[in-house]
Amino acid sequence: LHPLFPAQVRAPYAMAPNMIAAGLVLMQLLAGGMAQRLCIPFTLPTGFDLATCGSEITTALSLSAGTVTCIVGGSASACSALIQAGQADLTKLGGDEMFVANADYGLVAIVSESYTAGSSDPAPNYYSVAVVKTATCSALTGSKHLASLAGLSSCHTGYRKTAGWVLPMGYMLSQGIMPKVTDDASVQSDAQSVSAFFDNVCAPRTTAEGPALGGTKYEPLCAGCAPGGGDCSDTSMTAEPYGDYA
């Protein structure tokens, strides 16, 4: 989880939950002591008192009164857009959302949390590993690298899941191995790019952000899933046999 900010004078950021206190202090220093606007990346429950949000946060984190005020964004992408436009200063993001905030809104990390460094009982963690069949590699001619996978089939744990999508696809996009496609304004660019790069894709799951805007599925990401196997908008094993980690 990382805080992010575009390179602008007022230094807006996106914050991880446990780093808000340190981030607010840093932001106030960079912004000349100005109060910071926290963007909430989800829909608030009915009856939530937004007016007391900032005061409760400053009290809980032992910060000076007026350090933070709250605004509602409704989603990670909406908060990222507000930060980019200078209408908000920080929000909280997960690793997958951080990648999108950087790729689509130009935000970059300045603070991160480590769950393992200096700990005698580190939190569970895992690596993202891409697997290719030996026969597939043997069939490729010339030098073999990630770009050689163009036109082949790919299977992912789910759309915008960290290990199965954000890390491998984000790396290929950021390195220029996979061209970025933005032809359809109604579909997220990462979904378009992956479906254009590979010939056949199975990446079930929808989020509030996509793959199609509004949180609906995008058929090209379902083409490689089990025929009649279930609902491509769900990653549970009962709904889509090729989704999730098993």
C-alpha positions as CSV (number, residue, x, y, z in Angstrom):
1,L,0.0,0.0,0.0
2,H,1.5,3.3,-1.0
3,P,0.7,7.0,-0.9
4,L,1.0,8.7,-4.3
5,F,1.4,12.2,-5.6
6,P,1.8,14.0,-8.9
7,A,4.8,16.4,-9.2
8,Q,2.9,19.6,-8.4
9,V,3.6,22.4,-6.0
10,R,0.7,21.6,-3.6
11,A,1.8,17.9,-3.4
12,P,-1.4,15.9,-3.4
13,Y,-1.0,12.2,-2.3
14,A,-2.8,8.9,-1.9
15,M,-2.1,7.3,1.4
16,A,-2.0,3.8,2.8
17,P,-4.2,3.4,6.0
18,N,-1.3,2.9,8.5
19,M,0.8,5.7,7.0
20,I,-1.8,8.5,7.1
21,A,-0.4,10.2,10.2
22,A,3.2,10.4,8.9
23,G,1.9,11.3,5.4
24,L,-0.2,14.2,6.8
25,V,2.7,15.6,8.6
26,L,4.9,15.4,5.5
27,M,2.2,16.9,3.3
28,Q,1.7,19.8,5.6
29,L,5.4,20.5,5.6
30,L,5.5,20.4,1.8
31,A,2.3,22.4,1.5
32,G,3.2,25.1,3.9
33,G,0.9,24.0,6.7
34,M,-2.2,23.9,4.6
35,A,-5.0,21.5,5.7
36,Q,-5.2,18.4,3.6
37,R,-8.3,16.9,1.9
38,L,-8.8,13.2,2.4
39,C,-10.8,11.5,-0.4
40,I,-12.8,8.5,0.7
41,P,-12.6,5.9,-2.1
42,F,-15.9,4.2,-1.4
43,T,-19.6,5.0,-0.9
44,L,-20.3,5.9,2.7
45,P,-23.0,4.1,4.6
46,T,-26.3,5.9,5.2
47,G,-26.2,8.2,8.1
48,F,-22.4,8.6,8.1
49,D,-21.5,12.1,9.4
50,L,-19.0,13.4,6.9
51,A,-18.6,16.7,8.8
52,T,-17.0,14.9,11.8
53,C,-14.7,12.7,9.6
54,G,-11.8,15.1,9.7
55,S,-12.0,15.9,13.4
56,E,-12.2,12.2,14.3
57,I,-9.2,11.3,12.2
58,T,-7.1,14.1,13.7
59,T,-8.1,13.1,17.2
60,A,-7.4,9.4,16.5
61,L,-4.0,10.1,15.1
62,S,-3.1,12.8,17.6
63,L,-2.8,15.5,14.9
64,S,-3.5,19.2,15.2
65,A,-7.1,20.3,14.7
66,G,-7.9,21.2,11.2
67,T,-5.1,19.0,9.7
68,V,-7.6,17.1,7.5
69,T,-11.0,17.4,6.0
70,C,-12.9,14.6,4.3
71,I,-14.6,14.5,0.9
72,V,-16.3,11.5,-0.8
73,G,-14.8,10.2,-4.1
74,G,-16.8,6.9,-4.2
75,S,-14.0,4.8,-5.8
76,A,-10.2,4.7,-6.2
77,S,-10.2,6.0,-9.7
78,A,-12.6,8.9,-8.8
79,C,-10.3,9.9,-5.9
80,S,-7.2,9.6,-8.2
81,A,-8.9,11.9,-10.7
82,L,-9.8,14.4,-7.9
83,I,-6.2,14.4,-6.7
84,Q,-4.9,14.9,-10.3
85,A,-7.4,17.8,-10.7
86,G,-6.2,19.5,-7.5
87,Q,-9.6,18.9,-5.8
88,A,-8.3,16.4,-3.2
89,D,-4.9,15.8,-1.5
90,L,-4.8,12.2,-0.4
91,T,-6.7,8.9,-0.3
92,K,-5.9,5.3,0.6
93,L,-4.9,2.8,-2.1
94,G,-4.1,-0.9,-2.4
95,G,-1.2,-2.1,-4.5
96,D,-3.5,-2.8,-7.5
97,E,-5.1,0.6,-7.3
98,M,-1.7,2.2,-6.9
99,F,-0.6,0.9,-10.3
100,V,-3.7,2.3,-12.0
101,A,-3.3,5.6,-10.2
102,N,0.2,5.8,-11.6
103,A,-0.6,4.6,-15.1
104,D,-3.8,6.6,-15.6
105,Y,-3.4,9.7,-13.4
106,G,0.4,10.2,-13.1
107,L,0.6,9.7,-9.4
108,V,3.8,8.2,-7.9
109,A,4.6,6.7,-4.5
110,I,6.5,8.6,-1.8
111,V,5.8,6.3,1.3
112,S,5.2,2.6,1.6
113,E,4.4,0.1,4.3
114,S,6.6,-3.0,4.9
115,Y,5.0,-5.9,6.6
116,T,8.2,-7.9,6.9
117,A,11.2,-5.6,7.5
118,G,12.5,-5.7,11.1
119,S,9.8,-8.0,12.2
120,S,10.4,-11.4,14.0
121,D,6.9,-12.5,12.9
122,P,6.5,-11.1,9.4
123,A,3.1,-11.0,7.8
124,P,2.4,-13.5,5.0
125,N,3.5,-12.5,1.6
126,Y,3.9,-14.2,-1.8
127,Y,5.5,-13.8,-5.2
128,S,3.8,-13.4,-8.6
129,V,5.0,-16.1,-10.9
130,A,4.2,-16.4,-14.6
131,V,4.2,-20.0,-16.0
132,V,4.6,-21.0,-19.7
133,K,4.3,-24.5,-21.0
134,T,7.6,-26.0,-22.2
135,A,5.9,-27.0,-25.5
136,T,4.9,-23.4,-26.0
137,C,8.5,-22.2,-25.6
138,S,9.9,-24.9,-27.8
139,A,7.5,-23.9,-30.6
140,L,8.8,-20.3,-30.6
141,T,11.5,-19.5,-33.0
142,G,14.4,-17.1,-32.5
143,S,15.2,-15.4,-29.2
144,K,12.5,-15.9,-26.5
145,H,11.3,-13.1,-24.3
146,L,8.0,-11.7,-23.0
147,A,7.2,-10.0,-26.3
148,S,7.2,-13.6,-27.8
149,L,3.9,-14.2,-26.0
150,A,2.0,-11.9,-28.3
151,G,-0.8,-13.7,-30.1
152,L,-0.9,-16.6,-27.6
153,S,-3.5,-17.5,-24.9
154,S,-3.3,-16.2,-21.4
155,C,-5.1,-17.1,-18.2
156,H,-5.2,-14.9,-15.1
157,T,-6.5,-15.3,-11.5
158,G,-8.8,-12.4,-12.2
159,Y,-9.1,-8.9,-13.6
160,R,-6.9,-6.5,-11.5
161,K,-6.0,-9.1,-9.0
162,T,-2.5,-8.3,-7.7
163,A,-0.5,-11.4,-8.6
164,G,-2.4,-12.5,-11.6
165,W,-3.0,-9.2,-13.4
166,V,-1.5,-6.0,-11.9
167,L,2.1,-7.3,-11.5
168,P,2.6,-9.2,-14.7
169,M,0.5,-7.0,-17.0
170,G,1.6,-3.8,-15.3
171,Y,5.2,-4.7,-15.9
172,M,4.7,-5.5,-19.5
173,L,2.8,-2.3,-20.1
174,S,5.3,-0.1,-18.2
175,Q,8.2,-1.6,-20.1
176,G,6.5,-1.1,-23.5
177,I,6.4,-4.9,-24.1
178,M,2.7,-4.7,-24.4
179,P,1.3,-1.7,-26.3
180,K,-1.2,0.4,-24.5
181,V,-4.6,0.4,-26.2
182,T,-7.2,3.2,-25.6
183,D,-9.5,2.8,-28.5
184,D,-12.8,2.3,-26.5
185,A,-13.6,4.9,-24.0
186,S,-16.1,2.6,-22.3
187,V,-13.5,0.0,-21.4
188,Q,-10.4,0.4,-19.1
189,S,-7.2,0.6,-21.1
190,D,-5.5,-2.3,-19.3
191,A,-8.4,-4.6,-20.4
192,Q,-8.1,-3.4,-24.0
193,S,-4.3,-3.7,-24.0
194,V,-4.3,-7.3,-22.7
195,S,-7.1,-8.5,-25.0
196,A,-5.3,-6.9,-28.0
197,F,-1.9,-8.4,-27.1
198,F,-3.1,-12.0,-26.5
199,D,-5.2,-14.0,-28.9
200,N,-7.3,-15.7,-26.2
201,V,-7.7,-14.4,-22.6
202,C,-9.4,-15.7,-19.5
203,A,-9.5,-13.0,-16.8
204,P,-12.7,-13.3,-14.9
205,R,-13.9,-10.8,-12.2
206,T,-15.3,-7.3,-12.3
207,T,-14.5,-4.5,-9.9
208,A,-16.1,-1.1,-9.3
209,E,-13.7,0.3,-11.9
210,G,-14.2,-2.3,-14.7
211,P,-13.1,-3.9,-16.9
212,A,-15.9,-2.1,-18.7
213,L,-16.7,1.2,-17.1
214,G,-19.4,0.9,-14.5
215,G,-18.1,-2.4,-13.2
216,T,-19.4,-4.8,-15.9
217,K,-17.5,-7.6,-17.6
218,Y,-15.7,-7.2,-21.0
219,E,-16.3,-10.2,-23.3
220,P,-12.7,-10.3,-24.7
221,L,-11.5,-11.2,-21.2
222,C,-13.9,-14.1,-21.0
223,A,-13.2,-15.6,-24.4
224,G,-10.6,-18.1,-23.1
225,C,-12.6,-19.2,-20.0
226,A,-14.3,-22.5,-19.7
227,P,-17.1,-22.8,-22.3
228,G,-20.3,-22.6,-20.4
229,G,-18.2,-22.8,-17.2
230,G,-19.9,-20.1,-15.3
231,D,-20.0,-16.3,-14.7
232,C,-17.0,-14.5,-16.0
233,S,-17.8,-11.6,-13.6
234,D,-17.0,-13.8,-10.6
235,T,-13.7,-15.4,-9.6
236,S,-15.0,-18.0,-7.3
237,M,-14.2,-21.6,-8.3
238,T,-17.9,-22.5,-8.4
239,A,-18.7,-19.6,-10.8
240,E,-15.7,-19.8,-13.1
241,P,-13.4,-22.9,-13.1
242,Y,-10.5,-21.0,-14.6
243,G,-10.6,-18.1,-12.1
244,D,-8.8,-17.5,-8.8
245,Y,-5.8,-19.5,-7.5
246,A,-6.6,-23.1,-7.9
